[in-house]
């Protein structure tokens, strides 16, 4: 079930909508002003590339624990 991010072109509110399938096509209504003038935004997603071995580190350095800067 994909979650898409939308922006209302009337009040500029940004919100997310859950769809039950990628092919689902329905009118999305702004939860703030109830306008049907919404646009789906390009969303970013999280991912990880690189070493996934155990150790508790974040993968950006050789340390197994991070300390606050």
PDB file with SEQRES, HELIX, SHEET and CRYST1 records, atoms N, CA, C and O in Angstrom:
SEQRES   1 A   69  UNK UNK UNK UNK UNK UNK UNK UNK UNK UNK UNK UNK UNK          
SEQRES   2 A   69  UNK UNK UNK UNK UNK UNK UNK UNK UNK UNK UNK UNK UNK          
SEQRES   3 A   69  UNK UNK UNK UNK UNK UNK UNK UNK UNK UNK UNK UNK UNK          
SEQRES   4 A   69  UNK UNK UNK UNK UNK UNK UNK UNK UNK UNK UNK UNK UNK          
SEQRES   5 A   69  UNK UNK UNK UNK UNK UNK UNK UNK UNK UNK UNK UNK UNK          
SEQRES   6 A   69  UNK UNK UNK UNK                                              
SHEET    1 AA1 3 UNK A  14  UNK A  18  0                                        
SHEET    2 AA1 3 UNK A   3  UNK A   8 -1                                        
SHEET    3 AA1 3 UNK A  38  UNK A  40 -1                                        
CRYST1    1.000    1.000    1.000  90.00  90.00  90.00 P 1           1          
ATOM      1  N   UNK A   1       0.840  -1.182   0.000  1.00  0.00           N  
ATOM      2  CA  UNK A   1       0.000   0.000   0.000  1.00  0.00           C  
ATOM      3  C   UNK A   1       0.885   1.244   0.000  1.00  0.00           C  
ATOM      4  O   UNK A   1       1.553   1.529   0.994  1.00  0.00           O  
ATOM      5  N   UNK A   2       0.892   1.976  -1.094  1.00  0.00           N  
ATOM      6  CA  UNK A   2       1.739   3.173  -1.165  1.00  0.00           C  
ATOM      7  C   UNK A   2       1.127   4.360  -0.413  1.00  0.00           C  
ATOM      8  O   UNK A   2      -0.092   4.505  -0.325  1.00  0.00           O  
ATOM      9  N   UNK A   3       2.002   5.188   0.117  1.00  0.00           N  
ATOM     10  CA  UNK A   3       1.604   6.453   0.737  1.00  0.00           C  
ATOM     11  C   UNK A   3       2.160   7.549  -0.147  1.00  0.00           C  
ATOM     12  O   UNK A   3       3.361   7.594  -0.412  1.00  0.00           O  
ATOM     13  N   UNK A   4       1.282   8.437  -0.606  1.00  0.00           N  
ATOM     14  CA  UNK A   4       1.693   9.535  -1.473  1.00  0.00           C  
ATOM     15  C   UNK A   4       1.563  10.852  -0.725  1.00  0.00           C  
ATOM     16  O   UNK A   4       0.706  11.012   0.145  1.00  0.00           O  
ATOM     17  N   UNK A   5       2.433  11.793  -1.081  1.00  0.00           N  
ATOM     18  CA  UNK A   5       2.424  13.124  -0.488  1.00  0.00           C  
ATOM     19  C   UNK A   5       1.770  14.087  -1.472  1.00  0.00           C  
ATOM     20  O   UNK A   5       2.079  14.073  -2.664  1.00  0.00           O  
ATOM     21  N   UNK A   6       0.864  14.924  -0.966  1.00  0.00           N  
ATOM     22  CA  UNK A   6       0.133  15.872  -1.794  1.00  0.00           C  
ATOM     23  C   UNK A   6       0.279  17.281  -1.243  1.00  0.00           C  
ATOM     24  O   UNK A   6       0.556  17.481  -0.061  1.00  0.00           O  
ATOM     25  N   UNK A   7       0.086  18.258  -2.135  1.00  0.00           N  
ATOM     26  CA  UNK A   7       0.032  19.660  -1.737  1.00  0.00           C  
ATOM     27  C   UNK A   7      -1.248  20.252  -2.305  1.00  0.00           C  
ATOM     28  O   UNK A   7      -1.564  20.066  -3.480  1.00  0.00           O  
ATOM     29  N   UNK A   8      -1.976  20.962  -1.464  1.00  0.00           N  
ATOM     30  CA  UNK A   8      -3.191  21.646  -1.899  1.00  0.00           C  
ATOM     31  C   UNK A   8      -2.783  22.917  -2.640  1.00  0.00           C  
ATOM     32  O   UNK A   8      -2.003  23.716  -2.123  1.00  0.00           O  
ATOM     33  N   UNK A   9      -3.308  23.104  -3.847  1.00  0.00           N  
ATOM     34  CA  UNK A   9      -2.963  24.306  -4.613  1.00  0.00           C  
ATOM     35  C   UNK A   9      -3.735  25.524  -4.124  1.00  0.00           C  
ATOM     36  O   UNK A   9      -3.411  26.652  -4.497  1.00  0.00           O  
ATOM     37  N   UNK A  10      -4.740  25.310  -3.304  1.00  0.00           N  
ATOM     38  CA  UNK A  10      -5.524  26.435  -2.777  1.00  0.00           C  
ATOM     39  C   UNK A  10      -4.906  27.002  -1.485  1.00  0.00           C  
ATOM     40  O   UNK A  10      -4.665  28.206  -1.391  1.00  0.00           O  
ATOM     41  N   UNK A  11      -4.650  26.134  -0.488  1.00  0.00           N  
ATOM     42  CA  UNK A  11      -4.126  26.624   0.800  1.00  0.00           C  
ATOM     43  C   UNK A  11      -2.667  26.225   1.041  1.00  0.00           C  
ATOM     44  O   UNK A  11      -2.085  26.609   2.055  1.00  0.00           O  
ATOM     45  N   UNK A  12      -2.068  25.458   0.121  1.00  0.00           N  
ATOM     46  CA  UNK A  12      -0.671  25.026   0.149  1.00  0.00           C  
ATOM     47  C   UNK A  12      -0.348  24.038   1.280  1.00  0.00           C  
ATOM     48  O   UNK A  12       0.823  23.815   1.590  1.00  0.00           O  
ATOM     49  N   UNK A  13      -1.365  23.455   1.885  1.00  0.00           N  
ATOM     50  CA  UNK A  13      -1.163  22.446   2.929  1.00  0.00           C  
ATOM     51  C   UNK A  13      -0.561  21.182   2.313  1.00  0.00           C  
ATOM     52  O   UNK A  13      -0.992  20.742   1.248  1.00  0.00           O  
ATOM     53  N   UNK A  14       0.432  20.602   2.983  1.00  0.00           N  
ATOM     54  CA  UNK A  14       1.069  19.364   2.532  1.00  0.00           C  
ATOM     55  C   UNK A  14       0.580  18.233   3.437  1.00  0.00           C  
ATOM     56  O   UNK A  14       0.575  18.363   4.661  1.00  0.00           O  
ATOM     57  N   UNK A  15       0.170  17.128   2.821  1.00  0.00           N  
ATOM     58  CA  UNK A  15      -0.380  16.012   3.584  1.00  0.00           C  
ATOM     59  C   UNK A  15      -0.121  14.706   2.848  1.00  0.00           C  
ATOM     60  O   UNK A  15       0.258  14.707   1.677  1.00  0.00           O  
ATOM     61  N   UNK A  16      -0.331  13.589   3.545  1.00  0.00           N  
ATOM     62  CA  UNK A  16      -0.130  12.271   2.967  1.00  0.00           C  
ATOM     63  C   UNK A  16      -1.459  11.541   2.845  1.00  0.00           C  
ATOM     64  O   UNK A  16      -2.376  11.759   3.637  1.00  0.00           O  
ATOM     65  N   UNK A  17      -1.551  10.674   1.846  1.00  0.00           N  
ATOM     66  CA  UNK A  17      -2.731   9.847   1.631  1.00  0.00           C  
ATOM     67  C   UNK A  17      -2.287   8.408   1.389  1.00  0.00           C  
ATOM     68  O   UNK A  17      -1.348   8.159   0.633  1.00  0.00           O  
ATOM     69  N   UNK A  18      -2.958   7.480   2.023  1.00  0.00           N  
ATOM     70  CA  UNK A  18      -2.699   6.058   1.842  1.00  0.00           C  
ATOM     71  C   UNK A  18      -3.577   5.531   0.719  1.00  0.00           C  
ATOM     72  O   UNK A  18      -4.789   5.746   0.717  1.00  0.00           O  
ATOM     73  N   UNK A  19      -2.963   4.839  -0.237  1.00  0.00           N  
ATOM     74  CA  UNK A  19      -3.690   4.209  -1.327  1.00  0.00           C  
ATOM     75  C   UNK A  19      -3.596   2.703  -1.148  1.00  0.00           C  
ATOM     76  O   UNK A  19      -2.600   2.202  -0.626  1.00  0.00           O  
ATOM     77  N   UNK A  20      -4.615   1.983  -1.573  1.00  0.00           N  
ATOM     78  CA  UNK A  20      -4.629   0.539  -1.401  1.00  0.00           C  
ATOM     79  C   UNK A  20      -3.897  -0.196  -2.515  1.00  0.00           C  
ATOM     80  O   UNK A  20      -3.575  -1.375  -2.371  1.00  0.00           O  
ATOM     81  N   UNK A  21      -3.633   0.481  -3.612  1.00  0.00           N  
ATOM     82  CA  UNK A  21      -2.829  -0.110  -4.679  1.00  0.00           C  
ATOM     83  C   UNK A  21      -2.191   1.010  -5.477  1.00  0.00           C  
ATOM     84  O   UNK A  21      -2.636   2.157  -5.426  1.00  0.00           O  
ATOM     85  N   UNK A  22      -1.138   0.668  -6.220  1.00  0.00           N  
ATOM     86  CA  UNK A  22      -0.448   1.658  -7.037  1.00  0.00           C  
ATOM     87  C   UNK A  22      -1.362   2.189  -8.130  1.00  0.00           C  
ATOM     88  O   UNK A  22      -1.280   3.362  -8.491  1.00  0.00           O  
ATOM     89  N   UNK A  23      -2.237   1.332  -8.661  1.00  0.00           N  
ATOM     90  CA  UNK A  23      -3.123   1.728  -9.747  1.00  0.00           C  
ATOM     91  C   UNK A  23      -4.389   2.446  -9.314  1.00  0.00           C  
ATOM     92  O   UNK A  23      -5.189   2.845 -10.160  1.00  0.00           O  
ATOM     93  N   UNK A  24      -4.587   2.618  -8.005  1.00  0.00           N  
ATOM     94  CA  UNK A  24      -5.803   3.279  -7.524  1.00  0.00           C  
ATOM     95  C   UNK A  24      -5.847   4.729  -8.002  1.00  0.00           C  
ATOM     96  O   UNK A  24      -4.869   5.467  -7.885  1.00  0.00           O  
ATOM     97  N   UNK A  25      -6.981   5.114  -8.533  1.00  0.00           N  
ATOM     98  CA  UNK A  25      -7.146   6.470  -9.049  1.00  0.00           C  
ATOM     99  C   UNK A  25      -8.382   7.071  -8.386  1.00  0.00           C  
ATOM    100  O   UNK A  25      -9.505   6.643  -8.652  1.00  0.00           O  
ATOM    101  N   UNK A  26      -8.172   8.059  -7.526  1.00  0.00           N  
ATOM    102  CA  UNK A  26      -9.304   8.713  -6.862  1.00  0.00           C  
ATOM    103  C   UNK A  26      -8.994  10.181  -6.630  1.00  0.00           C  
ATOM    104  O   UNK A  26      -7.837  10.601  -6.645  1.00  0.00           O  
ATOM    105  N   UNK A  27     -10.035  10.941  -6.417  1.00  0.00           N  
ATOM    106  CA  UNK A  27      -9.882  12.363  -6.122  1.00  0.00           C  
ATOM    107  C   UNK A  27      -9.410  12.517  -4.684  1.00  0.00           C  
ATOM    108  O   UNK A  27     -10.001  11.948  -3.765  1.00  0.00           O  
ATOM    109  N   UNK A  28      -8.351  13.284  -4.492  1.00  0.00           N  
ATOM    110  CA  UNK A  28      -7.808  13.521  -3.161  1.00  0.00           C  
ATOM    111  C   UNK A  28      -8.251  14.904  -2.706  1.00  0.00           C  
ATOM    112  O   UNK A  28      -8.089  15.892  -3.422  1.00  0.00           O  
ATOM    113  N   UNK A  29      -8.815  14.955  -1.499  1.00  0.00           N  
ATOM    114  CA  UNK A  29      -9.345  16.199  -0.943  1.00  0.00           C  
ATOM    115  C   UNK A  29      -8.421  16.675   0.177  1.00  0.00           C  
ATOM    116  O   UNK A  29      -7.992  15.883   1.016  1.00  0.00           O  
ATOM    117  N   UNK A  30      -8.122  17.962   0.183  1.00  0.00           N  
ATOM    118  CA  UNK A  30      -7.287  18.557   1.223  1.00  0.00           C  
ATOM    119  C   UNK A  30      -8.005  18.456   2.573  1.00  0.00           C  
ATOM    120  O   UNK A  30      -9.153  18.884   2.692  1.00  0.00           O  
ATOM    121  N   UNK A  31      -7.341  17.892   3.594  1.00  0.00           N  
ATOM    122  CA  UNK A  31      -7.985  17.771   4.907  1.00  0.00           C  
ATOM    123  C   UNK A  31      -8.131  19.101   5.640  1.00  0.00           C  
ATOM    124  O   UNK A  31      -8.880  19.197   6.612  1.00  0.00           O  
ATOM    125  N   UNK A  32      -7.422  20.122   5.180  1.00  0.00           N  
ATOM    126  CA  UNK A  32      -7.465  21.422   5.856  1.00  0.00           C  
ATOM    127  C   UNK A  32      -8.588  22.314   5.318  1.00  0.00           C  
ATOM    128  O   UNK A  32      -9.383  22.846   6.093  1.00  0.00           O  
ATOM    129  N   UNK A  33      -8.654  22.479   3.989  1.00  0.00           N  
ATOM    130  CA  UNK A  33      -9.647  23.401   3.413  1.00  0.00           C  
ATOM    131  C   UNK A  33     -10.720  22.689   2.580  1.00  0.00           C  
ATOM    132  O   UNK A  33     -11.647  23.328   2.084  1.00  0.00           O  
ATOM    133  N   UNK A  34     -10.592  21.358   2.428  1.00  0.00           N  
ATOM    134  CA  UNK A  34     -11.552  20.518   1.696  1.00  0.00           C  
ATOM    135  C   UNK A  34     -11.547  20.751   0.185  1.00  0.00           C  
ATOM    136  O   UNK A  34     -12.482  20.340  -0.502  1.00  0.00           O  
ATOM    137  N   UNK A  35     -10.516  21.400  -0.336  1.00  0.00           N  
ATOM    138  CA  UNK A  35     -10.412  21.628  -1.769  1.00  0.00           C  
ATOM    139  C   UNK A  35     -10.022  20.332  -2.482  1.00  0.00           C  
ATOM    140  O   UNK A  35      -9.290  19.506  -1.937  1.00  0.00           O  
ATOM    141  N   UNK A  36     -10.517  20.170  -3.693  1.00  0.00           N  
ATOM    142  CA  UNK A  36     -10.150  19.026  -4.524  1.00  0.00           C  
ATOM    143  C   UNK A  36      -8.984  19.375  -5.447  1.00  0.00           C  
ATOM    144  O   UNK A  36      -8.562  18.544  -6.253  1.00  0.00           O  
ATOM    145  N   UNK A  37      -8.469  20.577  -5.338  1.00  0.00           N  
ATOM    146  CA  UNK A  37      -7.348  21.028  -6.174  1.00  0.00           C  
ATOM    147  C   UNK A  37      -6.037  20.678  -5.484  1.00  0.00           C  
ATOM    148  O   UNK A  37      -5.405  21.516  -4.841  1.00  0.00           O  
ATOM    149  N   UNK A  38      -5.649  19.416  -5.635  1.00  0.00           N  
ATOM    150  CA  UNK A  38      -4.424  18.921  -5.015  1.00  0.00           C  
ATOM    151  C   UNK A  38      -3.499  18.349  -6.083  1.00  0.00           C  
ATOM    152  O   UNK A  38      -3.947  17.916  -7.144  1.00  0.00           O  
ATOM    153  N   UNK A  39      -2.208  18.353  -5.787  1.00  0.00           N  
ATOM    154  CA  UNK A  39      -1.212  17.789  -6.700  1.00  0.00           C  
ATOM    155  C   UNK A  39      -0.308  16.848  -5.932  1.00  0.00           C  
ATOM    156  O   UNK A  39       0.126  17.145  -4.819  1.00  0.00           O  
ATOM    157  N   UNK A  40      -0.032  15.712  -6.543  1.00  0.00           N  
ATOM    158  CA  UNK A  40       0.885  14.765  -5.928  1.00  0.00           C  
ATOM    159  C   UNK A  40       2.307  15.288  -6.080  1.00  0.00           C  
ATOM    160  O   UNK A  40       2.708  15.731  -7.156  1.00  0.00           O  
ATOM    161  N   UNK A  41       3.061  15.231  -4.992  1.00  0.00           N  
ATOM    162  CA  UNK A  41       4.429  15.738  -4.973  1.00  0.00           C  
ATOM    163  C   UNK A  41       5.405  14.592  -5.166  1.00  0.00           C  
ATOM    164  O   UNK A  41       5.074  13.430  -4.932  1.00  0.00           O  
ATOM    165  N   UNK A  42       6.606  14.932  -5.592  1.00  0.00           N  
ATOM    166  CA  UNK A  42       7.685  13.959  -5.638  1.00  0.00           C  
ATOM    167  C   UNK A  42       8.122  13.716  -4.203  1.00  0.00           C  
ATOM    168  O   UNK A  42       8.488  14.659  -3.501  1.00  0.00           O  
ATOM    169  N   UNK A  43       8.089  12.494  -3.767  1.00  0.00           N  
ATOM    170  CA  UNK A  43       8.476  12.159  -2.403  1.00  0.00           C  
ATOM    171  C   UNK A  43       9.859  11.550  -2.384  1.00  0.00           C  
ATOM    172  O   UNK A  43      10.288  10.914  -3.346  1.00  0.00           O  
ATOM    173  N   UNK A  44      10.546  11.750  -1.283  1.00  0.00           N  
ATOM    174  CA  UNK A  44      11.836  11.105  -1.090  1.00  0.00           C  
ATOM    175  C   UNK A  44      11.602   9.835  -0.287  1.00  0.00           C  
ATOM    176  O   UNK A  44      10.594   9.705   0.408  1.00  0.00           O  
ATOM    177  N   UNK A  45      12.520   8.918  -0.384  1.00  0.00           N  
ATOM    178  CA  UNK A  45      12.396   7.693   0.383  1.00  0.00           C  
ATOM    179  C   UNK A  45      13.735   7.361   1.001  1.00  0.00           C  
ATOM    180  O   UNK A  45      14.785   7.802   0.534  1.00  0.00           O  
ATOM    181  N   UNK A  46      13.677   6.579   2.053  1.00  0.00           N  
ATOM    182  CA  UNK A  46      14.899   6.184   2.733  1.00  0.00           C  
ATOM    183  C   UNK A  46      15.465   4.924   2.121  1.00  0.00           C  
ATOM    184  O   UNK A  46      14.735   4.076   1.608  1.00  0.00           O  
ATOM    185  N   UNK A  47      16.737   4.819   2.182  1.00  0.00           N  
ATOM    186  CA  UNK A  47      17.403   3.630   1.686  1.00  0.00           C  
ATOM    187  C   UNK A  47      18.793   3.534   2.284  1.00  0.00           C  
ATOM    188  O   UNK A  47      19.277   4.472   2.919  1.00  0.00           O  
ATOM    189  N   UNK A  48      19.419   2.406   2.078  1.00  0.00           N  
ATOM    190  CA  UNK A  48      20.753   2.235   2.629  1.00  0.00           C  
ATOM    191  C   UNK A  48      21.617   1.526   1.603  1.00  0.00           C  
ATOM    192  O   UNK A  48      21.221   0.510   1.033  1.00  0.00           O  
ATOM    193  N   UNK A  49      22.776   2.061   1.382  1.00  0.00           N  
ATOM    194  CA  UNK A  49      23.732   1.454   0.478  1.00  0.00           C  
ATOM    195  C   UNK A  49      25.018   1.262   1.259  1.00  0.00           C  
ATOM    196  O   UNK A  49      25.462   2.171   1.962  1.00  0.00           O  
ATOM    197  N   UNK A  50      25.609   0.107   1.144  1.00  0.00           N  
ATOM    198  CA  UNK A  50      26.889  -0.101   1.803  1.00  0.00           C  
ATOM    199  C   UNK A  50      26.837  -1.244   2.793  1.00  0.00           C  
ATOM    200  O   UNK A  50      25.995  -2.135   2.689  1.00  0.00           O  
ATOM    201  N   UNK A  51      27.736  -1.211   3.744  1.00  0.00           N  
ATOM    202  CA  UNK A  51      27.902  -2.277   4.716  1.00  0.00           C  
ATOM    203  C   UNK A  51      26.688  -2.394   5.619  1.00  0.00           C  
ATOM    204  O   UNK A  51      26.274  -1.411   6.234  1.00  0.00           O  
ATOM    205  N   UNK A  52      26.118  -3.580   5.702  1.00  0.00           N  
ATOM    206  CA  UNK A  52      24.958  -3.807   6.562  1.00  0.00           C  
ATOM    207  C   UNK A  52      25.297  -4.791   7.671  1.00  0.00           C  
ATOM    208  O   UNK A  52      24.395  -5.387   8.259  1.00  0.00           O  
ATOM    209  N   UNK A  53      26.597  -4.977   7.974  1.00  0.00           N  
ATOM    210  CA  UNK A  53      27.000  -5.922   9.007  1.00  0.00           C  
ATOM    211  C   UNK A  53      26.580  -5.431  10.378  1.00  0.00           C  
ATOM    212  O   UNK A  53      26.371  -4.236  10.586  1.00  0.00           O  
ATOM    213  N   UNK A  54      26.457  -6.364  11.312  1.00  0.00           N  
ATOM    214  CA  UNK A  54      26.066  -6.028  12.681  1.00  0.00           C  
ATOM    215  C   UNK A  54      27.146  -5.183  13.338  1.00  0.00           C  
ATOM    216  O   UNK A  54      28.314  -5.253  12.954  1.00  0.00           O  
ATOM    217  N   UNK A  55      26.767  -4.404  14.305  1.00  0.00           N  
ATOM    218  CA  UNK A  55      27.744  -3.601  15.020  1.00  0.00           C  
ATOM    219  C   UNK A  55      27.128  -2.349  15.602  1.00  0.00           C  
ATOM    220  O   UNK A  55      27.735  -1.699  16.453  1.00  0.00           O  
ATOM    221  N   UNK A  56      25.938  -2.003  15.162  1.00  0.00           N  
ATOM    222  CA  UNK A  56      25.235  -0.880  15.741  1.00  0.00           C  
ATOM    223  C   UNK A  56      25.625   0.471  15.197  1.00  0.00           C  
ATOM    224  O   UNK A  56      25.004   1.473  15.554  1.00  0.00           O  
ATOM    225  N   UNK A  57      26.629   0.539  14.347  1.00  0.00           N  
ATOM    226  CA  UNK A  57      27.032   1.818  13.774  1.00  0.00           C  
ATOM    227  C   UNK A  57      26.062   2.261  12.693  1.00  0.00           C  
ATOM    228  O   UNK A  57      25.218   1.486  12.243  1.00  0.00           O  
ATOM    229  N   UNK A  58      26.189   3.484  12.291  1.00  0.00           N  
ATOM    230  CA  UNK A  58      25.302   4.021  11.266  1.00  0.00           C  
ATOM    231  C   UNK A  58      25.812   3.750   9.857  1.00  0.00           C  
ATOM    232  O   UNK A  58      25.103   4.013   8.885  1.00  0.00           O  
ATOM    233  N   UNK A  59      27.016   3.234   9.730  1.00  0.00           N  
ATOM    234  CA  UNK A  59      27.559   2.918   8.424  1.00  0.00           C  
ATOM    235  C   UNK A  59      28.385   4.028   7.801  1.00  0.00           C  
ATOM    236  O   UNK A  59      28.924   3.857   6.707  1.00  0.00           O  
ATOM    237  N   UNK A  60      28.493   5.174   8.486  1.00  0.00           N  
ATOM    238  CA  UNK A  60      29.259   6.280   7.916  1.00  0.00           C  
ATOM    239  C   UNK A  60      30.684   6.342   8.447  1.00  0.00           C  
ATOM    240  O   UNK A  60      31.502   7.102   7.929  1.00  0.00           O  
ATOM    241  N   UNK A  61      30.994   5.553   9.475  1.00  0.00           N  
ATOM    242  CA  UNK A  61      32.347   5.518  10.015  1.00  0.00           C  
ATOM    243  C   UNK A  61      32.610   4.126  10.597  1.00  0.00           C  
ATOM    244  O   UNK A  61      31.737   3.260  10.552  1.00  0.00           O  
ATOM    245  N   UNK A  62      33.788   3.916  11.132  1.00  0.00           N  
ATOM    246  CA  UNK A  62      34.154   2.605  11.650  1.00  0.00           C  
ATOM    247  C   UNK A  62      33.702   2.384  13.089  1.00  0.00           C  
ATOM    248  O   UNK A  62      33.770   1.255  13.574  1.00  0.00           O  
ATOM    249  N   UNK A  63      33.247   3.412  13.786  1.00  0.00           N  
ATOM    250  CA  UNK A  63      32.838   3.280  15.183  1.00  0.00           C  
ATOM    251  C   UNK A  63      31.585   2.411  15.293  1.00  0.00           C  
ATOM    252  O   UNK A  63      30.752   2.396  14.387  1.00  0.00           O  
ATOM    253  N   UNK A  64      31.458   1.689  16.406  1.00  0.00           N  
ATOM    254  CA  UNK A  64      30.264   0.862  16.615  1.00  0.00           C  
ATOM    255  C   UNK A  64      29.192   1.601  17.398  1.00  0.00           C  
ATOM    256  O   UNK A  64      28.044   1.160  17.430  1.00  0.00           O  
ATOM    257  N   UNK A  65      29.539   2.705  18.025  1.00  0.00           N  
ATOM    258  CA  UNK A  65      28.554   3.556  18.693  1.00  0.00           C  
ATOM    259  C   UNK A  65      28.866   5.001  18.355  1.00  0.00           C  
ATOM    260  O   UNK A  65      30.018   5.356  18.106  1.00  0.00           O  
ATOM    261  N   UNK A  66      27.849   5.821  18.348  1.00  0.00           N  
ATOM    262  CA  UNK A  66      28.034   7.242  18.044  1.00  0.00           C  
ATOM    263  C   UNK A  66      27.927   8.051  19.314  1.00  0.00           C  
ATOM    264  O   UNK A  66      27.127   7.731  20.194  1.00  0.00           O  
ATOM    265  N   UNK A  67      28.717   9.084  19.415  1.00  0.00           N  
ATOM    266  CA  UNK A  67      28.633   9.976  20.566  1.00  0.00           C  
ATOM    267  C   UNK A  67      28.146  11.330  20.091  1.00  0.00           C  
ATOM    268  O   UNK A  67      28.426  11.729  18.960  1.00  0.00           O  
ATOM    269  N   UNK A  68      27.409  12.053  20.953  1.00  0.00           N  
ATOM    270  CA  UNK A  68      26.911  13.364  20.545  1.00  0.00           C  
ATOM    271  C   UNK A  68      28.041  14.334  20.239  1.00  0.00           C  
ATOM    272  O   UNK A  68      29.075  14.310  20.906  1.00  0.00           O  
ATOM    273  N   UNK A  69      27.861  15.159  19.269  1.00  0.00           N  
ATOM    274  CA  UNK A  69      28.891  16.136  18.875  1.00  0.00           C  
ATOM    275  C   UNK A  69      28.798  17.371  19.717  1.00  0.00           C  
ATOM    276  O   UNK A  69      29.580  18.304  19.534  1.00  0.00           O  
TER     277      UNK A  69                                                      
END                                                                             
